[in-house]
């Protein structure tokens, strides 16, 4: 019997909602997806994509670092950690007029969502106050707003919601099993607690991870399963390819095979059918053909602009040209 004759069945939740305690996607089932023949995996991902989205449209987001460097955490991939010598200095919070100007430029270039990132373990109240003003100002421009500020304390998600925040990004980065190899200064549960606070406040969740940090297929399946089994799963799922920065512990790691990366995109699309799956960091390392495969596998969102916090991103002209060549357009 060929793989086409005996497909991995889609979870019961596609036909009927499971009981609240049901695990829609066990890790072993996600591993089976990742192990499928490449054409079969992409075919299934494209089927799910077309059931839920126009496959020719891509949502554009722009990301701005509003507070760069000096983070006390030890995330092994991050050039903004104060523990690593990466040449990224500790910079103060940007003034609000500079943030609003960047948001206007992003909107004029076609972005519909503006994301603001701060290199904090989590915001103190005095830090949060000016960010709330930024959220209000960007929202007034008619854009969706997103923030990534680290761990949130009780009540902070509600303040962000009241200011008009639409999305909060807080990535899990990897599987629970592999997490301790990458970060020691905050636990997996710390991250889940912040995500619970965001969800309880009524803010949309943006949550994904990084591929290429030395994890194996089981860990990749563990990350996707963790995300897909959230109730509900995130509305936005950024999948990052590790950008290796000199001075970080992961610099010099073996790069992920692009086809393995595409497999993770496809698994995210199949297991989280209605989420926007964002082809995120690492696009500067990818050919146009590799990015096209990611879109075929179900990615339907990208970061648009020449910088992602502190690392590079394809120039807007290149992105526009690629989408035009593919017959795709901004959503």
N, C-alpha and C positions, 0 to 999 in steps of 0.2 A: 504494500500500500504506500503511495507517495504522500509527501506532506500535504499536497493539495487535496488528497482524498481523506485525510484525517486531521483537519485543522484544529488548532487550539480554540476551544469554544470561548466565546465572549462571556463575561460574567453575567450572572442572573440579573444584575441591576439594569442591564439594557432592556430587559423585558418587564421587570417589575422591581419596585424598590425593596431592598433587603431589610431585614430587621436591623434596628439601630446598632446591634452588637456584631453584625455580620462583617466579615473581612472581604471586601469585594475582590481584592487582588492579593492573594498570598504571594510571598516572594518567589516561591517556586513557579507560579504561573507566569510571573513577569520574566523569570529566567527562561522559560519556554519560549516566550515571545522573542526575547533577544537572540535566541538560538535558531530561530526560523531561517530558512533560506532567504537571502536578501530580497529577491523579487517578490516573494510571498509576503514578507513583513511590510514592504512598502505598499503593496497592493491593499493589504488590510488597513494600513494607516490611511491611505488615500480614500478608501471607502468611508471610514469613520469621519474623516475630514469633510468630505462632500455632503455627508448627512447633516452637518452642523454649521458649515461655513461655505462661503464662496471661495473656491480654491485659488482664484486669481487675485484676491485682495490680501494686503499686508498692512497691519496696524503699525504706525510709526510712533515711537516714544523717544524723547530726548532726556538725557541724564546729566545733571550738573552737580559737581561737588561743591556744596555750600560751606563745608568745613573740612579741610584737608589735613591729613597727617596727625601724628601724635597719639594714635589710638593705643590704649594700654593692653589690648588683647594680643594673643600670640598666634593668630590664624596663619598657618605656614605658607599660604599663598599670597598674603596681602602686603603690598609695598607701603601701606599706611601705618603699619604697626611700628610703634616707638621702639620695639625690641630689636628691629632689624635695620641695618645700614643700607638703605636703598636710594638715598638721595632725595627722598620726599620729606620736606620739612613740615613742622607743625605750623599751620596757618590759622588765622582767626576766622570766625564766621563772616561770610560775605555780607556786605550791606544790602539792604532790601532792594534798592534801586538797580543794583547790578544783577540781582536775581531776576527781577521783573523784565529787565532789558533782554536777558538771555531767553526768557520764556517767550517774549514777543518775537524774537528772531526765530526761535524754534517753530512757533505757530506759522510764521510767514513762510518757512521752509517746508511746511506740510505735516509737522508733528501734531498729534492730537492729545498726547499725554506728556506732562512735564514732571520729571522725577527729580527730587532733591535728596542728596545723600550727605550725611555727616559722619565723620570718623570719630564716633564716640562709643564707649561701652554701652551707654544709654544716656539720654539727655537729663540733666538736672533741670529743675523748673525754670531757673534763670536762662538756661539755654533754650528751652522750649518756647518761651514767650515770643522771641523774634521769629522763630520758625512758624508759629501760628499766623503771624502777620504776613509772612511770605506765602503761606498756603492761601490765605484770603485774597491776596493780590493776584496770584496766578489764576485762581478760580474765577476772579472777576474778568479775566481775559477770555473766558469761555473755553478753557482747556480742562481736561481731566488732570487731577493732581495726584502725585504719588510721593511718598517720603520713605527713606530708609535711615533710621536714626539709632539703631541698636536696640537694646532691651528696653521695654517700656514698663514703667511702674503703674500701680493702680491709679486709675483716673486719667492717665495721659492719653490713652487712646480716645477717650470720650472728648477730651479737649481738641484733639486733632480732627475728630469727626465734626465737632461743632464749628470748627474753622473752615470746613468744607473739603477735608481730605477724602479722596475717593479710594485710593489704594495705599496699603502699607506693605513695603517689601521687607521680608526677613527670611533669608534663605536658610535651609537646613544644611546645605553644602554637600552632604554625602549621607551614607547609611548610618544608622545607629552603631553598627559594629565597627565601622572604620573611622568614625568621628574622632575618637580619642587619639588617633595617629596624626590628626591635623590640628586640633585645637585642645588646649588644656585649661584655658582661663574662663570658659563658660561651658556649661553642660548642654547636652541635647535637650534635656527637660527645660532648661532656661529658655531655649528658643521656642519650644512648644508652648510654654506658658505665655510668652509674648504674643504668639500667633492666636492663642485662645483669647487674650485681651482684645486684640484687634477684631476678631470675629464677633465677640460679645458686644463690642461697641457699634457693630453694624458697618464696619469698613471692609471693603473688598481686600482679599488676601492675595499678595504677590509672593510666591515662594517657589524656589527651585534649588538648583545645585550646580556643582562644578564637576566636569569630567576631565580625567587626565592627571589626577593627583597621586597615582599609584594604586588606585582601587582596582579590584577585579570585577568580573561580570556579576558575581553575587552581590557585591556592594552597590553596583549600579542598579541592579534589580531591587535591592533594599531601599535605595533612595526613592525610586519611582513608586514602589509599593507604599512607602510611608506617606508620600504626597497623595497618591490615588485613594488611599483609605481614610483620608481626612473627611470629616462630615460637616459641611461639604468640602470637596477638594478645592484647591485654590483657583480663583478666576484667571489668574495669570501665572504662568510657569516658565521662568527664565532658565534655559539650559546653557551653561557657560562651558567653553573649552578653556582649560587653564592657560592663562597668559603668564609665562615664566618671566619673573623680574629678578635681575641680579641682586643678590643680597638677601633674598627670601630663602627659607630652607628648601623649597621645592624647585628652586632654580637648578637646571640641569637634569630634571626628570625626563623620562622617556615620553615623547609626545604621543598623544592618543591617535590611533588609527582613525582616519576620517570616516571610514565606513562603520566603525564601532560607534563613533559619535552620532552618525545618522541613525543608527539603530536605537540609541537612547531617545532621540527626537521622536522616532516612530512609536516607541513604547509609551512615551508620554502622551502622544496623541490618542492612541488606542485606549489607554486606561483613564484618560481625563478628556473625554470627547468634546466637551463644551468650553474647555479652557483655551485661552490664548497661549499658545506655546511659543515662547520668544527665543529666537536664535540670538544669543546675547554675546558675552565677551568671547574673544578669540577669532572674530571674523576677519581681522587683518591677516591671520595666518591661513585663511581658507581661500581657495580659488573660487572663481565664479561658478564653476561646475559643481564644486562641493556645496556651495550655498544653495544652488538649484536643487540638489538632492535633498537638502534639509527642508526646503519648501515642499518638495514632492512628498516627503515623509510626514508633513503636517505642521511644520512651523508656519505661523502666520502673524508674527510680530518681530520687529527688530528695533534695536536702539539706533537712532538716526542722528548723526552729528560726528564731529571728528575726534571726540574724546569720551571715554567712559571713566568717570572719576579721575584716575591718574594714568590710565593706559589708553593706547590709541584705538581708534575705530575707523572704518572706511569713510572716506570723504563723501559728502552728500552727493556730489556729481557722479561718483562711482556707483552709489546705490541707485540713484535715479536711472543711470544707464543700464544697470543690471536688470532692474524691474521692467524697463522698456523692452529689453532684449527678450525677456521671458514672457512678455505680454501680460504682466501683472501691474497692479496699481495700488496706491495707498487706499486703505479702507476708509 
